[in-house]
Structures are given as structure tokens and as C-alpha cells.
Amino acid sequence: MNNTEKLNSALERVLGVQPGQLDDNADKRSVPNWDSFAGLMLIAELEKEFGVQFSIAEVDMMQTLGGIKKCLTAHGIDFV
């Protein structure tokens, strides 16, 4: 499974969205299930899935799918 598939899988498990439903601008306003609790669950799931640990500053940046990818990329996770 590549990193994009891992990310899509985490989004599907936590937010209940299908792969391809979201673009990099997707955020809490555009995804009905993305509330504050789901956001915390998503962060925990991403840390587990990718073996990383996010700082508070990074968590604050993770308000969109693009922001999530940017934080993961900063940890050496590439998306092709």
C-alpha cells in the first residue's frame, strides 16, 4: 500500500469518506463528519499508520487535507 492509499484509508476509517471524494482544500466545513473529536481521532490514526508523532504546531496546521499532507511530508512521507 502506498502512502496515498494509507492516507485515504485513514480518512475513510475516521471520517467515513471514500477515496477520491476529497481534494487538498477539504476541511472541517466541507466534510460533515470532520468535527473536533474526529480531528483528534484522525491525528492519532495518522500517527499510528505512518509511525510519526506530530507537534502541537503541526496539529494546528492540519486544518485541511493539504495541510495534513504537508505535515506528513515534513516527516519524510512522500505522496506521488
C-alpha positions in Angstrom: 0.0 0.0 0.0 1.5 3.4 -1.0 1.3 6.5 1.2 -1.7 8.0 -0.7 -3.6 4.7 -0.1 -2.6 4.7 3.6 -3.9 8.3 3.9 -7.1 7.6 2.1 -7.7 4.5 4.2 -7.2 6.5 7.4 -9.6 9.2 6.1 -12.2 6.6 5.2 -11.9 4.9 8.6 -12.2 8.0 10.7 -14.3 10.4 8.6 -16.3 7.9 6.6 -15.3 9.3 3.2 -14.5 7.4 0.1 -11.1 7.8 -1.7 -11.2 10.5 -4.3 -14.1 12.3 -2.5 -11.7 14.9 -1.1 -9.2 17.4 -2.6 -6.4 19.2 -0.8 -8.8 22.0 0.2 -11.2 19.7 2.1 -11.6 20.9 5.6 -14.0 20.7 8.6 -16.6 22.9 6.8 -16.7 20.7 3.7 -16.6 17.3 5.4 -19.7 16.7 7.6 -18.0 14.1 9.9 -14.9 16.2 10.5 -15.6 17.6 13.9 -13.1 18.3 16.7 -13.3 14.7 18.0 -12.9 13.2 14.6 -9.9 15.5 14.1 -8.2 14.1 17.2 -9.0 10.6 16.1 -7.6 11.3 12.6 -4.3 12.6 14.1 -4.0 9.5 16.3 -4.7 7.3 13.3 -2.2 9.1 11.1 0.5 8.9 13.8 -0.1 5.1 14.1 -0.4 4.5 10.4 2.8 6.4 9.4 4.8 5.9 12.6 5.2 9.7 13.3 4.4 12.0 16.1 3.0 15.4 15.4 3.8 18.6 17.4 1.1 20.9 18.6 2.1 23.4 15.9 1.8 20.7 13.3 -1.7 19.7 14.6 -2.7 23.3 14.3 -1.6 23.3 10.6 -3.7 20.2 9.9 -6.9 22.0 9.1 -7.2 20.8 5.5 -6.2 17.7 3.6 -3.4 19.7 2.0 -2.2 20.7 5.5 -2.2 17.1 6.6 -0.1 16.1 3.5 2.3 19.0 4.2 2.9 17.8 7.8 3.4 14.2 6.7 5.8 15.3 4.0 7.8 17.2 6.7 8.2 13.8 8.4 9.6 12.2 5.2 6.3 10.8 4.0 6.1 11.3 0.2 2.9 11.5 -1.8 3.2 10.7 -5.5 
